[in-house]
Amino acid sequence: MIIQVYNLSPDFTDKHLRKIFEAFGTVLNAEVSRNPFNGRSNRNGMVEMLKTEDGEKAIQLLDRSIVEGKIISVSPTNK
């Protein structure tokens, strides 16, 4: 299952993103989107979870939660 995450802190890293979602199950990939010209975070990311049920639980519990002072938005992709 692929999950979209929005409104991350500008200093958020792939490692931070992975760590948050690993609490819910096996993470296959976690990546913060970055501007290719300056390397700065675009403040969103994608997480791929091994099991759909783990991803659904993560979405349910993390959506609209506060992470590093930001209210994040977490939702499934249409892929």
PDB file of N, CA, C and O in Angstrom:
ATOM      1  N   MET A   1       0.844  -1.177   0.000  1.00  0.00           N
ATOM      2  CA  MET A   1       0.000   0.000   0.000  1.00  0.00           C
ATOM      3  C   MET A   1       0.884   1.234   0.000  1.00  0.00           C
ATOM      4  O   MET A   1       1.852   1.311   0.756  1.00  0.00           O
ATOM      5  N   ILE A   2       0.553   2.198  -0.846  1.00  0.00           N
ATOM      6  CA  ILE A   2       1.316   3.440  -0.923  1.00  0.00           C
ATOM      7  C   ILE A   2       0.498   4.560  -0.288  1.00  0.00           C
ATOM      8  O   ILE A   2      -0.686   4.733  -0.578  1.00  0.00           O
ATOM      9  N   ILE A   3       1.159   5.309   0.581  1.00  0.00           N
ATOM     10  CA  ILE A   3       0.511   6.341   1.385  1.00  0.00           C
ATOM     11  C   ILE A   3       1.172   7.689   1.098  1.00  0.00           C
ATOM     12  O   ILE A   3       2.392   7.783   0.970  1.00  0.00           O
ATOM     13  N   GLN A   4       0.352   8.719   1.001  1.00  0.00           N
ATOM     14  CA  GLN A   4       0.841  10.083   0.829  1.00  0.00           C
ATOM     15  C   GLN A   4       0.826  10.787   2.175  1.00  0.00           C
ATOM     16  O   GLN A   4      -0.102  10.617   2.966  1.00  0.00           O
ATOM     17  N   VAL A   5       1.861  11.579   2.429  1.00  0.00           N
ATOM     18  CA  VAL A   5       1.960  12.327   3.676  1.00  0.00           C
ATOM     19  C   VAL A   5       2.236  13.787   3.319  1.00  0.00           C
ATOM     20  O   VAL A   5       3.166  14.078   2.567  1.00  0.00           O
ATOM     21  N   TYR A   6       1.432  14.701   3.856  1.00  0.00           N
ATOM     22  CA  TYR A   6       1.558  16.119   3.543  1.00  0.00           C
ATOM     23  C   TYR A   6       1.777  16.956   4.798  1.00  0.00           C
ATOM     24  O   TYR A   6       1.422  16.549   5.904  1.00  0.00           O
ATOM     25  N   ASN A   7       2.368  18.130   4.605  1.00  0.00           N
ATOM     26  CA  ASN A   7       2.624  19.139   5.638  1.00  0.00           C
ATOM     27  C   ASN A   7       3.691  18.701   6.639  1.00  0.00           C
ATOM     28  O   ASN A   7       3.571  18.958   7.837  1.00  0.00           O
ATOM     29  N   LEU A   8       4.719  18.048   6.150  1.00  0.00           N
ATOM     30  CA  LEU A   8       5.841  17.663   7.005  1.00  0.00           C
ATOM     31  C   LEU A   8       6.682  18.894   7.346  1.00  0.00           C
ATOM     32  O   LEU A   8       6.672  19.886   6.616  1.00  0.00           O
ATOM     33  N   SER A   9       7.392  18.818   8.438  1.00  0.00           N
ATOM     34  CA  SER A   9       8.340  19.860   8.811  1.00  0.00           C
ATOM     35  C   SER A   9       9.400  19.969   7.710  1.00  0.00           C
ATOM     36  O   SER A   9       9.766  18.954   7.116  1.00  0.00           O
ATOM     37  N   PRO A  10       9.899  21.170   7.425  1.00  0.00           N
ATOM     38  CA  PRO A  10      10.902  21.327   6.363  1.00  0.00           C
ATOM     39  C   PRO A  10      12.191  20.520   6.600  1.00  0.00           C
ATOM     40  O   PRO A  10      12.903  20.198   5.649  1.00  0.00           O
ATOM     41  N   ASP A  11      12.485  20.198   7.849  1.00  0.00           N
ATOM     42  CA  ASP A  11      13.709  19.456   8.180  1.00  0.00           C
ATOM     43  C   ASP A  11      13.509  17.946   8.191  1.00  0.00           C
ATOM     44  O   ASP A  11      14.443  17.208   8.504  1.00  0.00           O
ATOM     45  N   PHE A  12      12.319  17.477   7.858  1.00  0.00           N
ATOM     46  CA  PHE A  12      12.001  16.055   7.899  1.00  0.00           C
ATOM     47  C   PHE A  12      12.844  15.279   6.892  1.00  0.00           C
ATOM     48  O   PHE A  12      13.071  15.743   5.775  1.00  0.00           O
ATOM     49  N   THR A  13      13.310  14.085   7.298  1.00  0.00           N
ATOM     50  CA  THR A  13      14.129  13.244   6.425  1.00  0.00           C
ATOM     51  C   THR A  13      13.424  11.926   6.131  1.00  0.00           C
ATOM     52  O   THR A  13      12.424  11.582   6.760  1.00  0.00           O
ATOM     53  N   ASP A  14      13.967  11.197   5.162  1.00  0.00           N
ATOM     54  CA  ASP A  14      13.432   9.867   4.838  1.00  0.00           C
ATOM     55  C   ASP A  14      13.460   8.973   6.081  1.00  0.00           C
ATOM     56  O   ASP A  14      12.528   8.210   6.333  1.00  0.00           O
ATOM     57  N   LYS A  15      14.533   9.081   6.840  1.00  0.00           N
ATOM     58  CA  LYS A  15      14.699   8.255   8.043  1.00  0.00           C
ATOM     59  C   LYS A  15      13.605   8.553   9.074  1.00  0.00           C
ATOM     60  O   LYS A  15      13.047   7.633   9.671  1.00  0.00           O
ATOM     61  N   HIS A  16      13.302   9.835   9.280  1.00  0.00           N
ATOM     62  CA  HIS A  16      12.219  10.222  10.202  1.00  0.00           C
ATOM     63  C   HIS A  16      10.886   9.638   9.748  1.00  0.00           C
ATOM     64  O   HIS A  16      10.129   9.089  10.550  1.00  0.00           O
ATOM     65  N   LEU A  17      10.611   9.763   8.461  1.00  0.00           N
ATOM     66  CA  LEU A  17       9.351   9.278   7.905  1.00  0.00           C
ATOM     67  C   LEU A  17       9.218   7.770   8.087  1.00  0.00           C
ATOM     68  O   LEU A  17       8.170   7.272   8.499  1.00  0.00           O
ATOM     69  N   ARG A  18      10.288   7.056   7.774  1.00  0.00           N
ATOM     70  CA  ARG A  18      10.288   5.594   7.940  1.00  0.00           C
ATOM     71  C   ARG A  18      10.020   5.212   9.390  1.00  0.00           C
ATOM     72  O   ARG A  18       9.217   4.319   9.661  1.00  0.00           O
ATOM     73  N   LYS A  19      10.687   5.883  10.318  1.00  0.00           N
ATOM     74  CA  LYS A  19      10.563   5.547  11.738  1.00  0.00           C
ATOM     75  C   LYS A  19       9.126   5.695  12.231  1.00  0.00           C
ATOM     76  O   LYS A  19       8.650   4.853  12.994  1.00  0.00           O
ATOM     77  N   ILE A  20       8.437   6.737  11.815  1.00  0.00           N
ATOM     78  CA  ILE A  20       7.050   6.951  12.238  1.00  0.00           C
ATOM     79  C   ILE A  20       6.145   5.812  11.762  1.00  0.00           C
ATOM     80  O   ILE A  20       5.295   5.335  12.515  1.00  0.00           O
ATOM     81  N   PHE A  21       6.327   5.381  10.519  1.00  0.00           N
ATOM     82  CA  PHE A  21       5.441   4.361   9.954  1.00  0.00           C
ATOM     83  C   PHE A  21       5.833   2.946  10.352  1.00  0.00           C
ATOM     84  O   PHE A  21       4.991   2.049  10.314  1.00  0.00           O
ATOM     85  N   GLU A  22       7.088   2.719  10.734  1.00  0.00           N
ATOM     86  CA  GLU A  22       7.504   1.383  11.168  1.00  0.00           C
ATOM     87  C   GLU A  22       6.782   0.938  12.440  1.00  0.00           C
ATOM     88  O   GLU A  22       6.729  -0.255  12.737  1.00  0.00           O
ATOM     89  N   ALA A  23       6.239   1.871  13.176  1.00  0.00           N
ATOM     90  CA  ALA A  23       5.471   1.527  14.377  1.00  0.00           C
ATOM     91  C   ALA A  23       4.209   0.740  14.013  1.00  0.00           C
ATOM     92  O   ALA A  23       3.612   0.090  14.872  1.00  0.00           O
ATOM     93  N   PHE A  24       3.801   0.800  12.732  1.00  0.00           N
ATOM     94  CA  PHE A  24       2.568   0.144  12.289  1.00  0.00           C
ATOM     95  C   PHE A  24       2.805  -1.119  11.477  1.00  0.00           C
ATOM     96  O   PHE A  24       1.866  -1.876  11.230  1.00  0.00           O
ATOM     97  N   GLY A  25       4.048  -1.362  11.057  1.00  0.00           N
ATOM     98  CA  GLY A  25       4.346  -2.552  10.268  1.00  0.00           C
ATOM     99  C   GLY A  25       5.570  -2.348   9.389  1.00  0.00           C
ATOM    100  O   GLY A  25       6.296  -1.364   9.527  1.00  0.00           O
ATOM    101  N   THR A  26       5.783  -3.284   8.492  1.00  0.00           N
ATOM    102  CA  THR A  26       6.956  -3.261   7.628  1.00  0.00           C
ATOM    103  C   THR A  26       6.831  -2.169   6.567  1.00  0.00           C
ATOM    104  O   THR A  26       5.858  -2.120   5.816  1.00  0.00           O
ATOM    105  N   VAL A  27       7.839  -1.294   6.523  1.00  0.00           N
ATOM    106  CA  VAL A  27       7.897  -0.220   5.533  1.00  0.00           C
ATOM    107  C   VAL A  27       8.858  -0.649   4.431  1.00  0.00           C
ATOM    108  O   VAL A  27      10.027  -0.933   4.690  1.00  0.00           O
ATOM    109  N   LEU A  28       8.356  -0.692   3.206  1.00  0.00           N
ATOM    110  CA  LEU A  28       9.199  -1.050   2.065  1.00  0.00           C
ATOM    111  C   LEU A  28      10.000   0.144   1.566  1.00  0.00           C
ATOM    112  O   LEU A  28      11.137  -0.009   1.120  1.00  0.00           O
ATOM    113  N   ASN A  29       9.404   1.341   1.642  1.00  0.00           N
ATOM    114  CA  ASN A  29      10.073   2.542   1.170  1.00  0.00           C
ATOM    115  C   ASN A  29       9.442   3.753   1.845  1.00  0.00           C
ATOM    116  O   ASN A  29       8.228   3.803   2.040  1.00  0.00           O
ATOM    117  N   ALA A  30      10.269   4.719   2.197  1.00  0.00           N
ATOM    118  CA  ALA A  30       9.794   5.982   2.766  1.00  0.00           C
ATOM    119  C   ALA A  30      10.667   7.085   2.192  1.00  0.00           C
ATOM    120  O   ALA A  30      11.890   7.067   2.331  1.00  0.00           O
ATOM    121  N   GLU A  31      10.022   8.041   1.546  1.00  0.00           N
ATOM    122  CA  GLU A  31      10.792   9.064   0.846  1.00  0.00           C
ATOM    123  C   GLU A  31      10.124  10.436   0.962  1.00  0.00           C
ATOM    124  O   GLU A  31       8.945  10.599   0.647  1.00  0.00           O
ATOM    125  N   VAL A  32      10.901  11.410   1.417  1.00  0.00           N
ATOM    126  CA  VAL A  32      10.449  12.794   1.459  1.00  0.00           C
ATOM    127  C   VAL A  32      10.752  13.407   0.103  1.00  0.00           C
ATOM    128  O   VAL A  32      11.867  13.282  -0.403  1.00  0.00           O
ATOM    129  N   SER A  33       9.772  14.064  -0.481  1.00  0.00           N
ATOM    130  CA  SER A  33       9.949  14.709  -1.784  1.00  0.00           C
ATOM    131  C   SER A  33      10.838  15.943  -1.614  1.00  0.00           C
ATOM    132  O   SER A  33      10.661  16.730  -0.685  1.00  0.00           O
ATOM    133  N   ARG A  34      11.792  16.091  -2.526  1.00  0.00           N
ATOM    134  CA  ARG A  34      12.734  17.220  -2.455  1.00  0.00           C
ATOM    135  C   ARG A  34      12.800  17.971  -3.776  1.00  0.00           C
ATOM    136  O   ARG A  34      12.633  17.389  -4.848  1.00  0.00           O
ATOM    137  N   ASN A  35      13.044  19.263  -3.680  1.00  0.00           N
ATOM    138  CA  ASN A  35      13.232  20.093  -4.856  1.00  0.00           C
ATOM    139  C   ASN A  35      14.553  19.687  -5.505  1.00  0.00           C
ATOM    140  O   ASN A  35      15.586  19.703  -4.836  1.00  0.00           O
ATOM    141  N   PRO A  36      14.551  19.322  -6.790  1.00  0.00           N
ATOM    142  CA  PRO A  36      15.779  18.852  -7.436  1.00  0.00           C
ATOM    143  C   PRO A  36      16.843  19.937  -7.607  1.00  0.00           C
ATOM    144  O   PRO A  36      18.012  19.622  -7.831  1.00  0.00           O
ATOM    145  N   PHE A  37      16.462  21.177  -7.506  1.00  0.00           N
ATOM    146  CA  PHE A  37      17.421  22.270  -7.727  1.00  0.00           C
ATOM    147  C   PHE A  37      18.145  22.702  -6.460  1.00  0.00           C
ATOM    148  O   PHE A  37      19.331  23.030  -6.500  1.00  0.00           O
ATOM    149  N   ASN A  38      17.430  22.703  -5.327  1.00  0.00           N
ATOM    150  CA  ASN A  38      18.084  23.161  -4.098  1.00  0.00           C
ATOM    151  C   ASN A  38      18.120  22.100  -2.990  1.00  0.00           C
ATOM    152  O   ASN A  38      18.714  22.329  -1.936  1.00  0.00           O
ATOM    153  N   GLY A  39      17.492  20.950  -3.221  1.00  0.00           N
ATOM    154  CA  GLY A  39      17.517  19.855  -2.254  1.00  0.00           C
ATOM    155  C   GLY A  39      16.612  20.043  -1.051  1.00  0.00           C
ATOM    156  O   GLY A  39      16.587  19.193  -0.161  1.00  0.00           O
ATOM    157  N   ARG A  40      15.874  21.132  -1.009  1.00  0.00           N
ATOM    158  CA  ARG A  40      14.981  21.372   0.121  1.00  0.00           C
ATOM    159  C   ARG A  40      13.743  20.488   0.035  1.00  0.00           C
ATOM    160  O   ARG A  40      13.297  20.101  -1.045  1.00  0.00           O
ATOM    161  N   SER A  41      13.211  20.186   1.201  1.00  0.00           N
ATOM    162  CA  SER A  41      12.004  19.369   1.286  1.00  0.00           C
ATOM    163  C   SER A  41      10.817  20.102   0.673  1.00  0.00           C
ATOM    164  O   SER A  41      10.657  21.309   0.857  1.00  0.00           O
ATOM    165  N   ASN A  42       9.994  19.367  -0.050  1.00  0.00           N
ATOM    166  CA  ASN A  42       8.727  19.906  -0.558  1.00  0.00           C
ATOM    167  C   ASN A  42       7.627  19.743   0.482  1.00  0.00           C
ATOM    168  O   ASN A  42       6.466  20.060   0.221  1.00  0.00           O
ATOM    169  N   ARG A  43       7.996  19.245   1.667  1.00  0.00           N
ATOM    170  CA  ARG A  43       7.114  19.063   2.815  1.00  0.00           C
ATOM    171  C   ARG A  43       6.043  18.005   2.604  1.00  0.00           C
ATOM    172  O   ARG A  43       4.994  18.042   3.246  1.00  0.00           O
ATOM    173  N   ASN A  44       6.306  17.061   1.704  1.00  0.00           N
ATOM    174  CA  ASN A  44       5.410  15.919   1.545  1.00  0.00           C
ATOM    175  C   ASN A  44       6.257  14.684   1.268  1.00  0.00           C
ATOM    176  O   ASN A  44       7.445  14.780   0.960  1.00  0.00           O
ATOM    177  N   GLY A  45       5.624  13.532   1.383  1.00  0.00           N
ATOM    178  CA  GLY A  45       6.363  12.297   1.165  1.00  0.00           C
ATOM    179  C   GLY A  45       5.444  11.144   0.813  1.00  0.00           C
ATOM    180  O   GLY A  45       4.219  11.261   0.836  1.00  0.00           O
ATOM    181  N   MET A  46       6.075  10.028   0.486  1.00  0.00           N
ATOM    182  CA  MET A  46       5.357   8.805   0.138  1.00  0.00           C
ATOM    183  C   MET A  46       5.936   7.674   0.979  1.00  0.00           C
ATOM    184  O   MET A  46       7.146   7.593   1.190  1.00  0.00           O
ATOM    185  N   VAL A  47       5.052   6.806   1.452  1.00  0.00           N
ATOM    186  CA  VAL A  47       5.461   5.645   2.230  1.00  0.00           C
ATOM    187  C   VAL A  47       4.806   4.423   1.606  1.00  0.00           C
ATOM    188  O   VAL A  47       3.609   4.429   1.317  1.00  0.00           O
ATOM    189  N   GLU A  48       5.598   3.376   1.400  1.00  0.00           N
ATOM    190  CA  GLU A  48       5.049   2.116   0.901  1.00  0.00           C
ATOM    191  C   GLU A  48       5.111   1.092   2.019  1.00  0.00           C
ATOM    192  O   GLU A  48       6.184   0.759   2.523  1.00  0.00           O
ATOM    193  N   MET A  49       3.937   0.598   2.396  1.00  0.00           N
ATOM    194  CA  MET A  49       3.830  -0.405   3.459  1.00  0.00           C
ATOM    195  C   MET A  49       3.630  -1.782   2.830  1.00  0.00           C
ATOM    196  O   MET A  49       2.972  -1.904   1.797  1.00  0.00           O
ATOM    197  N   LEU A  50       4.193  -2.811   3.448  1.00  0.00           N
ATOM    198  CA  LEU A  50       4.067  -4.173   2.943  1.00  0.00           C
ATOM    199  C   LEU A  50       2.613  -4.652   2.977  1.00  0.00           C
ATOM    200  O   LEU A  50       2.117  -5.207   1.997  1.00  0.00           O
ATOM    201  N   LYS A  51       1.941  -4.439   4.093  1.00  0.00           N
ATOM    202  CA  LYS A  51       0.569  -4.935   4.255  1.00  0.00           C
ATOM    203  C   LYS A  51      -0.441  -3.788   4.227  1.00  0.00           C
ATOM    204  O   LYS A  51      -0.259  -2.762   4.884  1.00  0.00           O
ATOM    205  N   THR A  52      -1.489  -3.982   3.466  1.00  0.00           N
ATOM    206  CA  THR A  52      -2.548  -2.980   3.358  1.00  0.00           C
ATOM    207  C   THR A  52      -3.161  -2.664   4.712  1.00  0.00           C
ATOM    208  O   THR A  52      -3.415  -1.499   5.017  1.00  0.00           O
ATOM    209  N   GLU A  53      -3.403  -3.681   5.525  1.00  0.00           N
ATOM    210  CA  GLU A  53      -4.030  -3.440   6.825  1.00  0.00           C
ATOM    211  C   GLU A  53      -3.140  -2.598   7.742  1.00  0.00           C
ATOM    212  O   GLU A  53      -3.649  -1.811   8.540  1.00  0.00           O
ATOM    213  N   ASP A  54      -1.826  -2.755   7.636  1.00  0.00           N
ATOM    214  CA  ASP A  54      -0.902  -1.918   8.423  1.00  0.00           C
ATOM    215  C   ASP A  54      -0.970  -0.473   7.944  1.00  0.00           C
ATOM    216  O   ASP A  54      -0.975   0.459   8.749  1.00  0.00           O
ATOM    217  N   GLY A  55      -1.024  -0.296   6.632  1.00  0.00           N
ATOM    218  CA  GLY A  55      -1.130   1.047   6.064  1.00  0.00           C
ATOM    219  C   GLY A  55      -2.426   1.732   6.460  1.00  0.00           C
ATOM    220  O   GLY A  55      -2.435   2.920   6.781  1.00  0.00           O
ATOM    221  N   GLU A  56      -3.519   0.981   6.438  1.00  0.00           N
ATOM    222  CA  GLU A  56      -4.816   1.544   6.820  1.00  0.00           C
ATOM    223  C   GLU A  56      -4.826   1.975   8.285  1.00  0.00           C
ATOM    224  O   GLU A  56      -5.402   3.007   8.631  1.00  0.00           O
ATOM    225  N   LYS A  57      -4.193   1.187   9.133  1.00  0.00           N
ATOM    226  CA  LYS A  57      -4.116   1.542  10.558  1.00  0.00           C
ATOM    227  C   LYS A  57      -3.260   2.795  10.740  1.00  0.00           C
ATOM    228  O   LYS A  57      -3.613   3.677  11.524  1.00  0.00           O
ATOM    229  N   ALA A  58      -2.139   2.880  10.022  1.00  0.00           N
ATOM    230  CA  ALA A  58      -1.274   4.057  10.101  1.00  0.00           C
ATOM    231  C   ALA A  58      -2.028   5.307   9.653  1.00  0.00           C
ATOM    232  O   ALA A  58      -1.927   6.357  10.290  1.00  0.00           O
ATOM    233  N   ILE A  59      -2.779   5.196   8.563  1.00  0.00           N
ATOM    234  CA  ILE A  59      -3.557   6.337   8.066  1.00  0.00           C
ATOM    235  C   ILE A  59      -4.564   6.779   9.114  1.00  0.00           C
ATOM    236  O   ILE A  59      -4.685   7.967   9.414  1.00  0.00           O
ATOM    237  N   GLN A  60      -5.276   5.824   9.662  1.00  0.00           N
ATOM    238  CA  GLN A  60      -6.312   6.129  10.654  1.00  0.00           C
ATOM    239  C   GLN A  60      -5.736   6.852  11.870  1.00  0.00           C
ATOM    240  O   GLN A  60      -6.340   7.801  12.371  1.00  0.00           O
ATOM    241  N   LEU A  61      -4.576   6.410  12.345  1.00  0.00           N
ATOM    242  CA  LEU A  61      -4.016   6.970  13.568  1.00  0.00           C
ATOM    243  C   LEU A  61      -3.138   8.199  13.346  1.00  0.00           C
ATOM    244  O   LEU A  61      -3.009   9.028  14.247  1.00  0.00           O
ATOM    245  N   LEU A  62      -2.536   8.331  12.172  1.00  0.00           N
ATOM    246  CA  LEU A  62      -1.627   9.452  11.934  1.00  0.00           C
ATOM    247  C   LEU A  62      -2.264  10.655  11.251  1.00  0.00           C
ATOM    248  O   LEU A  62      -1.781  11.776  11.410  1.00  0.00           O
ATOM    249  N   ASP A  63      -3.342  10.443  10.491  1.00  0.00           N
ATOM    250  CA  ASP A  63      -3.961  11.568   9.799  1.00  0.00           C
ATOM    251  C   ASP A  63      -4.455  12.600  10.809  1.00  0.00           C
ATOM    252  O   ASP A  63      -5.142  12.270  11.775  1.00  0.00           O
ATOM    253  N   ARG A  64      -4.089  13.856  10.563  1.00  0.00           N
ATOM    254  CA  ARG A  64      -4.447  15.000  11.422  1.00  0.00           C
ATOM    255  C   ARG A  64      -3.734  14.960  12.774  1.00  0.00           C
ATOM    256  O   ARG A  64      -4.165  15.618  13.721  1.00  0.00           O
ATOM    257  N   SER A  65      -2.642  14.189  12.868  1.00  0.00           N
ATOM    258  CA  SER A  65      -1.865  14.175  14.105  1.00  0.00           C
ATOM    259  C   SER A  65      -0.762  15.225  14.016  1.00  0.00           C
ATOM    260  O   SER A  65      -0.430  15.700  12.930  1.00  0.00           O
ATOM    261  N   ILE A  66      -0.205  15.578  15.160  1.00  0.00           N
ATOM    262  CA  ILE A  66       0.860  16.572  15.202  1.00  0.00           C
ATOM    263  C   ILE A  66       2.201  15.851  15.247  1.00  0.00           C
ATOM    264  O   ILE A  66       2.463  15.046  16.141  1.00  0.00           O
ATOM    265  N   VAL A  67       3.047  16.158  14.262  1.00  0.00           N
ATOM    266  CA  VAL A  67       4.391  15.580  14.177  1.00  0.00           C
ATOM    267  C   VAL A  67       5.373  16.735  14.002  1.00  0.00           C
ATOM    268  O   VAL A  67       5.298  17.481  13.026  1.00  0.00           O
ATOM    269  N   GLU A  68       6.286  16.875  14.946  1.00  0.00           N
ATOM    270  CA  GLU A  68       7.266  17.959  14.952  1.00  0.00           C
ATOM    271  C   GLU A  68       6.602  19.324  14.771  1.00  0.00           C
ATOM    272  O   GLU A  68       7.070  20.167  14.005  1.00  0.00           O
ATOM    273  N   GLY A  69       5.491  19.518  15.502  1.00  0.00           N
ATOM    274  CA  GLY A  69       4.819  20.808  15.506  1.00  0.00           C
ATOM    275  C   GLY A  69       3.913  21.083  14.320  1.00  0.00           C
ATOM    276  O   GLY A  69       3.347  22.172  14.222  1.00  0.00           O
ATOM    277  N   LYS A  70       3.760  20.123  13.416  1.00  0.00           N
ATOM    278  CA  LYS A  70       2.912  20.296  12.232  1.00  0.00           C
ATOM    279  C   LYS A  70       1.771  19.288  12.256  1.00  0.00           C
ATOM    280  O   LYS A  70       1.962  18.132  12.634  1.00  0.00           O
ATOM    281  N   ILE A  71       0.586  19.731  11.851  1.00  0.00           N
ATOM    282  CA  ILE A  71      -0.534  18.803  11.690  1.00  0.00           C
ATOM    283  C   ILE A  71      -0.393  18.185  10.309  1.00  0.00           C
ATOM    284  O   ILE A  71      -0.538  18.864   9.293  1.00  0.00           O
ATOM    285  N   ILE A  72      -0.106  16.879  10.284  1.00  0.00           N
ATOM    286  CA  ILE A  72       0.120  16.211   9.007  1.00  0.00           C
ATOM    287  C   ILE A  72      -1.177  15.623   8.450  1.00  0.00           C
ATOM    288  O   ILE A  72      -2.122  15.332   9.184  1.00  0.00           O
ATOM    289  N   SER A  73      -1.184  15.464   7.150  1.00  0.00           N
ATOM    290  CA  SER A  73      -2.299  14.833   6.454  1.00  0.00           C
ATOM    291  C   SER A  73      -1.774  13.527   5.863  1.00  0.00           C
ATOM    292  O   SER A  73      -0.743  13.520   5.191  1.00  0.00           O
ATOM    293  N   VAL A  74      -2.474  12.430   6.109  1.00  0.00           N
ATOM    294  CA  VAL A  74      -2.029  11.109   5.668  1.00  0.00           C
ATOM    295  C   VAL A  74      -3.198  10.436   4.936  1.00  0.00           C
ATOM    296  O   VAL A  74      -4.298  10.326   5.477  1.00  0.00           O
ATOM    297  N   SER A  75      -2.948   9.991   3.706  1.00  0.00           N
ATOM    298  CA  SER A  75      -4.026   9.368   2.926  1.00  0.00           C
ATOM    299  C   SER A  75      -3.455   8.338   1.948  1.00  0.00           C
ATOM    300  O   SER A  75      -2.280   8.405   1.587  1.00  0.00           O
ATOM    301  N   PRO A  76      -4.294   7.384   1.520  1.00  0.00           N
ATOM    302  CA  PRO A  76      -3.829   6.417   0.541  1.00  0.00           C
ATOM    303  C   PRO A  76      -3.709   7.071  -0.847  1.00  0.00           C
ATOM    304  O   PRO A  76      -4.413   8.033  -1.153  1.00  0.00           O
ATOM    305  N   THR A  77      -2.825   6.541  -1.663  1.00  0.00           N
ATOM    306  CA  THR A  77      -2.737   7.020  -3.046  1.00  0.00           C
ATOM    307  C   THR A  77      -3.770   6.275  -3.869  1.00  0.00           C
ATOM    308  O   THR A  77      -4.384   5.322  -3.390  1.00  0.00           O
ATOM    309  N   ASN A  78      -3.957   6.699  -5.079  1.00  0.00           N
ATOM    310  CA  ASN A  78      -4.891   6.050  -5.984  1.00  0.00           C
ATOM    311  C   ASN A  78      -4.216   4.987  -6.825  1.00  0.00           C
ATOM    312  O   ASN A  78      -4.827   4.446  -7.747  1.00  0.00           O
ATOM    313  N   LYS A  79      -2.955   4.676  -6.521  1.00  0.00           N
ATOM    314  CA  LYS A  79      -2.195   3.694  -7.300  1.00  0.00           C
ATOM    315  C   LYS A  79      -2.539   2.298  -6.885  1.00  0.00           C
ATOM    316  O   LYS A  79      -1.995   1.339  -7.433  1.00  0.00           O
TER     317      LYS A  79
END
